[in-house]
Amino acid sequence: MAYVSDNKKIIEVIFSVIDGINQRLPNEERLEKSVGTVLFGASSKLDSLGFVQLITDVEQKIEKEFGIIITLA
């Protein structure tokens, strides 16, 4: 069941990035750490620049944690 383990690790990476983003946001704008959190679109708390920063941070952290380069954007 490596898939479940890898999936969990990727979610942990994303949540770690969200922690970093939340440190820079006011309380009312912070993102919930949930797999159901809307990250893009009208219901998201992130503007377009915030979304790009999230994607960039996730790409960098996955490269660091897993040793692979991915491009999400």
Buried (B, 14 or more C-beta within 10 A) or exposed (E): EEEEEEEEEBEEBBBBBBEEBBEEBEEEEBBEBEEEBEBEEEEBBBEEEBBEBBBEBBBBBBEEEEEEEEEEE
